[in-house]
């Protein structure tokens, strides 16, 4: 069959993200013998024209539309991508009679909402490679397809249930074809601040109350052989001249032994590359930090979200404060730039908790940047949804397809302003009031074009010169 996979994501802030999921699905279709093309709309000046032109180029038998995000998860300036994606879906529908299949992480968190709003025939929930190929086989034979695990037909959208639809325990990653990197023009991504996306594993066993990773990828790790990860990096670097990579794993450093093996393989085979990753404190020690640095790691983003005993417990995080202190010291000693992400507004959180978080981080190795957000995006089927409904802040009628945020009432009437005032006491802290400034966006654009990695490496200079706190806020 002739198949077109369309990557719908066009968000380029803080940098453009290459369509790894679409590349994986396209590779799976090709490995199964299908003629699969990829249309990446990230940099397209006219997405609708690009879709029409591509669909006129050959008679496609099926079209997949990959949706990366439901919205921007930005409490102070929420943005839904639904209207933009709907326009693309309608253009596909008008331009081709081929069945339209929705997929991607953005689709998987709200499949019913998307199928109710878009003129699609099918949706693939969770991991897409095996389900999409099975669906193509059914479409080709004219057989029913809505009994394929992970596949939902539009006419049955009302019956979508959490159990039995998501990825759960997916296929062994060794059995999957590597992403079809040759279909992506990485040079433009890297030139404007982006990276080549790499996965060393899928799945997440942690139980953070707001996270959808376990829903999309399953609750158990499925590990790729370290040699295969290094080989993929080496091949992309050789074929496309790329040297900037980002591990898209939910947590790169867990399990620790696998992360060590990946680092050692990279150091042995691809010494000229540089890469970044998301990490947490579990198992992140001095040895791992040294091996990461030796393998070319130039930046770590620690998704801590909470750092005090109380907030850690409320958010269901899998680490303790002493582990945070140890991991930040390990990164600092290895001379790896690192950033910390904090998420304020969880259940029962107060401004005193925010201040305690600041004091705790003051006692640790100093991060290059601390990103302090307010508001937890509530997704269906998460513990946070159950908490919000039990507290009455989320009514039974609320449609979570639209952005809805949980913010502790204990933070007061102006939680964003209150957190920002505390953040201004430290030059490495940055908040939403900064991220929306035209000056910072301009700086961000210049840094991306200069090829600086990580882009947040010098946030403290920004804070020193552009975020001077009032004299009475310097405590």
N, C-alpha and C positions, 0 to 999 in steps of 0.2 A: 504493500500500500504506500501511497504518497502521503506523507504526514508533514504538517507545518506546526512547529512549536513556537508560540509567540510569547516573549517575555514582556509583560505589561509594565513593569516597574520603571518609572521615570524620575524618581526622587534622586537628587544629586547633592543633598546636604546631609552631613558635613562633607561627604565625598560620594561619587557614584559607586554603586555596588554591582559587580559583575553577576550575571544570572546563573549561579552555580546549579541551582535546582533544575532549571530548564536544560542546562547542559547535561545533567545526569539523565534526565528523561529522554532527551534526544539520543544520547549514547545507547540507552537501553533499547530504544526502537530500532536503531541501526544494527545493533548486535543481533536483534531478532529477525533481521532481513528486510526491514522496511526502509524506504527512501525518505529519510527524515531531514528536513531543513529547519534552521533556527532563524527567527526574525527578532532581533534585539532592538527594542524601541527606546532605549535609554537616551541616546543622543539624536534621535530622529527629529528634524525640524517640523515634520508633519506626519504624525503617527498614522492617521487615517489614510493619507495618500500612500504611505509605505505599505500598509496592509492591503489596500486595493491593488497596488502595483504587483505585490508579491503573489496575491491570489489569482491574478490574471496570468501570471507567468507559467503556470502549469495546473492541471486539474487535480487538486488535492482531495484525498478520500476522507481525511479527518484533520481537524485543527485543534490543537491544545493551547489554552490560554493560561499562562502561569502568573499567579497573583502572589506577590511577595509579602505585602502587608495589607492589613485591613484599614489601618489608620496610622498616624505618626506617633501615637503614644505620648503626646505632649499635652499635659494638663492645662498649661497656661495658653496654649494656642492650638487647640485640637483641629486636626484636618483628616477628613475621611477621603479615601481614594475611590470610593464607590462610583461617583459620577464619571470620573475619568476612565475607570475600567469598563463601566457600562457603555460608554461611547465606543470603546474599542470592540467590545462584544457585538454591539449593534452593527458596526462597520463590517465585522467578519460575517455576520449573519446575512447582511445585504449583498455581500460580495461573493459568497460561496454557498452552495447547497450542502456542503460537507458537515457532518455532525460536529458540534462544538463541545469540547471537553474542558472543564475548569479544573485547576489544580494549584499547587503551591501552598506554602505555609499560611499565607493570608486567607486562602480559601478554606483550609483545613480547620481554622479556629471558629468559623461560622458558615459551614456549608449550606445550612438551610437558608440563611439570610441571603447568600449570594444567588442560590438557585431561584429564590423568590423574586429576585430583582433583575437578573440577567437572562437573556434569551438563549440559554444553553441547553444541551441535551443530556449531558452527564457531568459528574464531578468525581474527582479522585481525592479521597480524604487520607491525609498522612503521607507515608512514603509512596512515591509514584511509579518507580521503575517497573515492578512486576505487574501492578494493577493496570497501568496504562497499556502495556504490551498485551495483556490478556484482553483488555477492552478492545484494542485494535483488531485482535483476532475475531472477536464476536461481531464487531461492526462489519468486518470483511465477509463473514459468513452469513450475516443477517440474523444471527441468533440473539436471544435475550441476553442482556449484559448486566442487569441490576442485581444479579446474585453473586457477582465477583466480589470477594472481600476487598473493602476499601472503595468500591465504586457505588455511586448513588445516581439513579436516573432522575431527571427533573420531575417526572410525573409522580415520583414517590417522595418528593422533598419533605412533605409534611411528616413523614414517618422516620426521619433521621433520628437515630438515638446514639448516645455516646458509646455504648458498648457495641463491639463487633464491627465498628466502622473505621476507627483510627488504626494507625500502623501497628501499635502493640509490638509484639515480637516479630520484626520484619525479617527480610532475607539476610543471609550471611553476606557481609560486604565483599568477601572474597569472590562471591558468585556474580557480582555485578560488574558490568563494563565500567572502566574509568570514565569520568566526565569527558564530553566531547569538546575539549579545550580548543581544538583547531577551528571550531565554529565561532569563537569569540575573538574580537579584535581588542586584545588587552592593552595595547599601547595607548589608546586614547584614555582608557580607565586610569592607567598608571600616571599618565601625563597630567591628569586632573585630580590626583590624590587617591585614586583607588588601588586595588590589589587584585591579585589572582586568589580566588577562594580555594581553600583546601580543607578536606575533612580527614581526620585520622580515626574518627569513630562516629557512631550515632547512639542515641539513647541517653537518658539521664535518670539516675536512681534517686536524686534528691527530691525533697518535698516542699519546696518554697511555695507559699500559699497562693501566689498569683501567677505562677509560671505555666506556660503551655508546652514547653519542650517535651515533658513525658507524654503528653497527649499526642504530639505530632510524631515523635521518634521512638516512643516506647520507654519503659522504665528500667531496662537492662542495657548495659553497654554491649555494643557489637563493635569489635575492634578490627581495624585493618592491619595487616602485617606492616611493621615499620618499614621494611624494605620497599613495599609497594608505595607507601606514602612518599618516601624519598625519591623513588623512581619517577613518580608522577611530577614532582617538583622539578627534577632534573630535566625531564622531557619538555616541560613547558618553558623552562629557562632556555633550553637549547633551541627549540623550534620558534619561539616568539621573542627571544631576547628579554624576557621578563625577569626581574630580580626582586620584585616586591610581592610578598605573599601574606595572607591572613588566614589563620586557622579558624574556621567557622564553628568548630565544636562548641557545644554548650559550655564545657569546661575542659580546656586542653590538658591540664595537669592531673586529671583523674581519669583512670587509675594511674598512679605515679610511675610504676614500672614501665607501663606502655609509653608514657610521655618520655621517659629517659631513653627508651629504645629508639623512638622516633628522632629525638635530638641527636643521638649518636650516629644514626644512619645518615641524617642530613649533613652533619659535620664531616662525615667520611666521603660523601658523594657530591655535595653541592655547597662548597665553602664560600662561594661568591654571592649567595643570596642574602636577603634580609627579610625578616618576618615578624609578625605580631600575633598575639593570641589573647583570648579571654581566659582568665584563671580565677580560682578561688583559693583560700588558704589550706584546703584539705590536702595534706601531703606535699605542700610547696615548701621545700627546705633548701638549705645552702647548696647541696649537691645538685639538685635539679636546676636551681638558678644558674649555677656555673655551667652546666651542660647546655642549657638554653642559650646562654650568652655565647658559648663556644660554637654553637650551631647557627649563629647569625640572628638570634632574637634581638630586636632593637626596641621593643616596647611590649609591656604587659598591661592589660586592662583588668583590674581586679573588680569583679562585680560583687562587691560586698553587700551593698544596699543597707546593711545594718552592722553596727560595731559594738553596741552595748549589750549586756546580758539580756535586758528586758526586750529590746527591739529585735535582737537575734531570735529570741524565743517566739515573739509575736509573728515574725515573718517565716518561721520554719526553716531557718538557715542551718546548714550542716556543720558549722564550725563555732569556735568560741573565741573570745577576745585575745587570749594568749596565742592562739594560732594565727590570728591577724597580725599581731605584733611580730611574730617570728617570720611570717612570709614577707612582710614589708622590709624587714631587716635583710632577709636573704636576697631580695631583688636589689636593694640598695648596695649591699656588699658586692654583688656581682656586676654592679654598674649598669644594670638594665633600667632604663627609664620606665616609670610606672605611674599609672593613674588609678584613682579609686572612684568608684561610682556609689553614691548614696541615694537612698530612696526614702524620703520622709513622708509621713502621713498615714502610716500603718495603724492597726487597731490600738487604741488607748494611748497613742504617742502624744507627748506634750513638748512644749518648747524647751522645758528643762532637759528632756531626752536629747533634743537637738544640740543643746549646749554641752551636755555630757559627751555626745559623740565627738564634738569638736575638741574637747579637752583630751579625750582618749587618743585621737589621731595626733594631737600635739605631742603626745608622749612616745609616738612611734617614729620610725624613719620617715622623713618628709616626702610625700609624693610629689611628682612633677605637677600633677593636677588632681583636684578633687571636684567631681561633678555632682552637685547636690540638686536632686530633683524633688518635686513635691507631687503627690498624687499617684495612686496605684491603679493602673488600667484594669478593670474587672472583666475577665473573660468567663464564658460559660464553662461549667464542669470543673471549676477550680475551687479549692477551699475558700478563697476570698469571696467568691460568689455566695457560698453558703453563709459566710459570716455577715456579708452585707445584707442578705435577705433576712437573717435572724435578727439583725439590729434594726430592721425596718428602713434602712437608707436606700434599699433597692426593692422596689415593689414587684410583685409577681408579673405585672404587665410590662415591665421594662425590657425593651429589646436591646440586648447587648451587642447587636451588630453595630449600633451607634456608640461612639466613644462615651463610656461612663467611668468615672474615677471615684475611688474611695479615698477620702481624706479625713483623718481623725478630727472630730469636732474639738478635741482638746488643743488643737493648734490655733484656735481662735478664728475670728472673722476674716483675717487677711493672712492665711498661712504662707502664701508665696512671699509677701513682703516681710513677714516676720523671719522666715528662714533666710531671706536675702540679707537682712540686717545682721544676722549672726554670721553669715558667710563672709561679709565684708571685713570682718576682723582679721582675716587671714588671706594673704595674697595668692595662695595656691587654690583657694576655693573659688568656684564659679557656679553661677545659677542661671535660671531661665531669663533673668533680667539682662544678662550678658548676651546670651545666645541669640536674642532677637535684635541686638543692636546692629545697625548697618556697618559700623566701624569694625566690629568683630567679624562680620560676614566678609568684608573686604580683606581683612587680615587672613582669614581662613582661605580665601581664594588664592591670595598671593603665596601662602605657605604651600598649598597644594601644587601650584604651578612650579614652585622652586624644588619640589621633590623632597621636602623635609619629612622625615618619618622618625618618631610619631608626630603627628600634627600638633599635639597638645604639649609637646616637650617644654616649651617656654611660657606656659600659662602664668607662671609666677611673675614674669616680666610684665605681662599684660596687667595682672592684678596690682602690681606695684605702681604702674604709671596711669592706669585708667579706672581703678576701682578703689580709690582712696576713701576710707570710711570717715564719717564724722568723728570729731575728737572724742565724743562721749561714747563711741562704739568700738573703742580699741582695746577693750578688756580682754 
